[in-house]
């Protein structure tokens, strides 16, 4: 008898019914000012939270504001899980994932502010097409959605994160056709499995798309998300849910024992390789599925290159070291012809066929790898852009000096405040080969962006430095910029944890000054009647010692120990 968590039954029934818990007129948040946001209208209800459309007054943009449901008691576990959603998703910076902007609380109810996606979720699209008897989406459109969703899920998988609730409703499709994975509220870091917040046997997810191991309350990894993604793809391609049942318990049992008919049987115009890919993804046994999302993307890649694709679900679909070998049948599954009068001729024919197949595969592999290598080299050229972030300002309007050191001094002493950004970029712009002075200019530019709390350009600079491929020194500078962004978002723990190893190892005065500017900027945001974190004091003292500044003296306008009001 399978171990089915009892919570699954009640939870699944609620999700299948899809009932809302409050009306617009009774909503306590509509019209309220919450931090930097003005709540305007309800967008929808989820398993853990209610989502509102809100306007961020400081930036003049609309965001999606999600509150933990306040119609029930707020247990410490639910609050921790809700906050983990924001911190988890905030680590993900990918065009196919809904971005997280801020985390806060109002009246002791936590909320997160996230990107407001202009479009609809895939569940709404499928429902509308079914109501209008339009049938499933065109195959090419399905393929684009499948690939984009896989790319978003791979970004999460690379951080060791499991979504745990992949379904059509959590795939947002923008008006321009961009697909974004939403609601990482059930995500959990595989690396923190030992410290998980859910109790033993408590299952999170939607029964219609849950993996067999998730139904049974077992530990899950990215292969569980692959299963859910496969069922979602099946629904997308065929236009109908993969499995159906009247009760959540019955649906859970079907996840354990039944699998839908292949997509190509339900939809004749579905290419066989897509149907085989879905069958591979929804194998009941985790060891028989793709072992990583990159294997799914490899299938899409081969299709785009025009290479042959053969997918055999089951044990034959295991990838053995080489990324292409998983697309071939395992030799152990080949059936030899039975012995008889014509056995020798049949065996020779089989050997000839096998030899031709192997030669064809080798040729396809060589050609495919050559094309893949060219694409990777082109991608590397695009990624390793140097100098970094020159498009941030019109640096050519700054007069060129006789050398990189003179250009740096010009930016430091002679440039006007309005031209400061362009002046710093002019150093690597005019003298890209002098990386020492370029690094100093980028450090000063980072400090200026921190001082002006320019999040947008700081993200731009961080990402550009990360892609520059100019060595450890620039990678460290990108890490410092990332820590500064954490401080701007009020993430004290991430700020201090990221800066601590850098402070411990840094000896460069430019880097030390930059780190000090970040600490002071964060410190200035702490109310004067609130205690200064001990770790912050220690880090700041270490930096002052590196710069040979007396820690007891005031630094700028921010004394080290501000008096309480």
Secondary structure in CASP SS format (residue, H / E / C, confidence):
PFRMAT SS
TARGET T0000
AUTHOR 0000-0000-0000
METHOD secondary structure of the structure
MODEL  1
X C 1.00
X C 1.00
X C 1.00
X C 1.00
X C 1.00
X H 1.00
X H 1.00
X H 1.00
X H 1.00
X H 1.00
X H 1.00
X H 1.00
X H 1.00
X H 1.00
X H 1.00
X H 1.00
X H 1.00
X C 1.00
X C 1.00
X C 1.00
X C 1.00
X C 1.00
X C 1.00
X C 1.00
X C 1.00
X C 1.00
X C 1.00
X C 1.00
X C 1.00
X C 1.00
X C 1.00
X C 1.00
X E 1.00
X E 1.00
X C 1.00
X C 1.00
X E 1.00
X E 1.00
X E 1.00
X E 1.00
X E 1.00
X E 1.00
X E 1.00
X E 1.00
X E 1.00
X C 1.00
X C 1.00
X C 1.00
X E 1.00
X E 1.00
X E 1.00
X E 1.00
X E 1.00
X E 1.00
X E 1.00
X E 1.00
X C 1.00
X C 1.00
X C 1.00
X C 1.00
X E 1.00
X E 1.00
X E 1.00
X E 1.00
X E 1.00
X E 1.00
X E 1.00
X E 1.00
X C 1.00
X C 1.00
X C 1.00
X C 1.00
X C 1.00
X C 1.00
X C 1.00
X H 1.00
X H 1.00
X H 1.00
X H 1.00
X H 1.00
X H 1.00
X H 1.00
X H 1.00
X H 1.00
X H 1.00
X H 1.00
X H 1.00
X H 1.00
X H 1.00
X H 1.00
X C 1.00
X C 1.00
X C 1.00
X C 1.00
X C 1.00
X C 1.00
X E 1.00
X C 1.00
X C 1.00
X E 1.00
X E 1.00
X E 1.00
X E 1.00
X E 1.00
X E 1.00
X E 1.00
X C 1.00
X C 1.00
X E 1.00
X E 1.00
X E 1.00
X E 1.00
X E 1.00
X E 1.00
X E 1.00
X C 1.00
X C 1.00
X C 1.00
X E 1.00
X E 1.00
X E 1.00
X H 1.00
X H 1.00
X H 1.00
X H 1.00
X H 1.00
X H 1.00
X H 1.00
X H 1.00
X H 1.00
X H 1.00
X C 1.00
X C 1.00
X C 1.00
X C 1.00
X C 1.00
X C 1.00
X C 1.00
X H 1.00
X H 1.00
X H 1.00
X H 1.00
X H 1.00
X H 1.00
X H 1.00
X H 1.00
X H 1.00
X H 1.00
X H 1.00
X H 1.00
X H 1.00
X H 1.00
X H 1.00
X H 1.00
X H 1.00
X H 1.00
X H 1.00
X H 1.00
X C 1.00
X C 1.00
X E 1.00
X E 1.00
X C 1.00
X C 1.00
X C 1.00
X C 1.00
X C 1.00
X H 1.00
X H 1.00
X H 1.00
X E 1.00
X E 1.00
X E 1.00
X E 1.00
X C 1.00
X C 1.00
X C 1.00
X C 1.00
X E 1.00
X E 1.00
X E 1.00
X C 1.00
X C 1.00
X C 1.00
X C 1.00
X C 1.00
X C 1.00
X E 1.00
X E 1.00
X H 1.00
X H 1.00
X H 1.00
X H 1.00
X H 1.00
X H 1.00
X C 1.00
X C 1.00
X C 1.00
X C 1.00
X C 1.00
X C 1.00
X C 1.00
X C 1.00
X C 1.00
X C 1.00
X C 1.00
X H 1.00
X H 1.00
X H 1.00
X C 1.00
X C 1.00
X H 1.00
X H 1.00
X H 1.00
X H 1.00
X C 1.00
X C 1.00
X C 1.00
X C 1.00
X C 1.00
X C 1.00
X H 1.00
X H 1.00
X H 1.00
X H 1.00
X H 1.00
X H 1.00
X H 1.00
X H 1.00
X H 1.00
X H 1.00
X H 1.00
X H 1.00
X H 1.00
X H 1.00
X H 1.00
X H 1.00
X H 1.00
X C 1.00
X C 1.00
X C 1.00
X C 1.00
X C 1.00
X C 1.00
X C 1.00
X C 1.00
X C 1.00
X H 1.00
X H 1.00
X H 1.00
X H 1.00
X H 1.00
X H 1.00
X H 1.00
X H 1.00
X H 1.00
X H 1.00
X C 1.00
X C 1.00
X C 1.00
X C 1.00
X C 1.00
X H 1.00
X H 1.00
X H 1.00
X H 1.00
X C 1.00
X C 1.00
X C 1.00
X C 1.00
X C 1.00
X H 1.00
X H 1.00
X H 1.00
X H 1.00
X H 1.00
X H 1.00
X H 1.00
X H 1.00
X H 1.00
X H 1.00
X C 1.00
X C 1.00
X C 1.00
X C 1.00
X H 1.00
X H 1.00
X H 1.00
X C 1.00
X C 1.00
X C 1.00
X C 1.00
X H 1.00
X H 1.00
X H 1.00
X H 1.00
X H 1.00
X H 1.00
X H 1.00
X H 1.00
X H 1.00
X H 1.00
X H 1.00
X H 1.00
X H 1.00
X C 1.00
X C 1.00
X C 1.00
X C 1.00
X C 1.00
X C 1.00
X C 1.00
X C 1.00
X C 1.00
X H 1.00
X H 1.00
X H 1.00
X C 1.00
X C 1.00
X C 1.00
X C 1.00
X C 1.00
X C 1.00
X C 1.00
X H 1.00
X H 1.00
X H 1.00
X C 1.00
X C 1.00
X C 1.00
X H 1.00
X H 1.00
X H 1.00
X C 1.00
X C 1.00
X C 1.00
X C 1.00
X C 1.00
X C 1.00
X C 1.00
X C 1.00
X C 1.00
X H 1.00
X H 1.00
X H 1.00
X H 1.00
X H 1.00
X H 1.00
X H 1.00
X H 1.00
X H 1.00
X H 1.00
X H 1.00
X H 1.00
X H 1.00
X H 1.00
X H 1.00
X H 1.00
X H 1.00
X H 1.00
X H 1.00
X H 1.00
X H 1.00
X H 1.00
X H 1.00
X H 1.00
X H 1.00
X H 1.00
X H 1.00
X H 1.00
X H 1.00
X H 1.00
X H 1.00
X H 1.00
X H 1.00
X H 1.00
X H 1.00
X H 1.00
X H 1.00
X H 1.00
X H 1.00
X H 1.00
X H 1.00
X C 1.00
X C 1.00
X C 1.00
X C 1.00
X C 1.00
X C 1.00
X H 1.00
X H 1.00
X H 1.00
X C 1.00
X C 1.00
X H 1.00
X H 1.00
X H 1.00
X C 1.00
X C 1.00
X C 1.00
X C 1.00
X C 1.00
X C 1.00
X H 1.00
X H 1.00
X H 1.00
X H 1.00
X H 1.00
X H 1.00
X H 1.00
X H 1.00
X H 1.00
X H 1.00
X H 1.00
X C 1.00
X C 1.00
X H 1.00
X H 1.00
X H 1.00
X H 1.00
X H 1.00
X H 1.00
X H 1.00
X H 1.00
X H 1.00
X H 1.00
X H 1.00
X H 1.00
X H 1.00
X H 1.00
X C 1.00
X C 1.00
X C 1.00
X C 1.00
X H 1.00
X H 1.00
X H 1.00
X H 1.00
X H 1.00
X H 1.00
X H 1.00
X H 1.00
X H 1.00
X H 1.00
X H 1.00
X H 1.00
X H 1.00
X H 1.00
X H 1.00
X H 1.00
X H 1.00
X C 1.00
X C 1.00
X C 1.00
X H 1.00
X H 1.00
X H 1.00
X H 1.00
X H 1.00
X H 1.00
X H 1.00
X H 1.00
X H 1.00
X H 1.00
X H 1.00
X H 1.00
X H 1.00
X H 1.00
X C 1.00
X C 1.00
X C 1.00
X H 1.00
X H 1.00
X H 1.00
X H 1.00
X H 1.00
X H 1.00
X H 1.00
X H 1.00
X H 1.00
X H 1.00
X H 1.00
X H 1.00
X H 1.00
X H 1.00
X H 1.00
X H 1.00
X H 1.00
X C 1.00
X C 1.00
X C 1.00
X H 1.00
X H 1.00
X H 1.00
X H 1.00
X H 1.00
X H 1.00
X H 1.00
X H 1.00
X H 1.00
X H 1.00
X H 1.00
X H 1.00
X H 1.00
X H 1.00
X C 1.00
X C 1.00
X C 1.00
X H 1.00
X H 1.00
X H 1.00
X H 1.00
X H 1.00
X H 1.00
X H 1.00
X H 1.00
X H 1.00
X H 1.00
X H 1.00
X H 1.00
X H 1.00
X H 1.00
X H 1.00
X H 1.00
X C 1.00
X C 1.00
X C 1.00
X C 1.00
X C 1.00
X C 1.00
X C 1.00
X C 1.00
X C 1.00
X H 1.00
X H 1.00
X H 1.00
X H 1.00
X H 1.00
X H 1.00
X H 1.00
X H 1.00
X H 1.00
X H 1.00
X H 1.00
X H 1.00
X H 1.00
X C 1.00
X C 1.00
X C 1.00
X C 1.00
X C 1.00
X C 1.00
X C 1.00
X C 1.00
X E 1.00
X C 1.00
X C 1.00
X E 1.00
X C 1.00
X C 1.00
X C 1.00
X C 1.00
X C 1.00
X C 1.00
X C 1.00
END
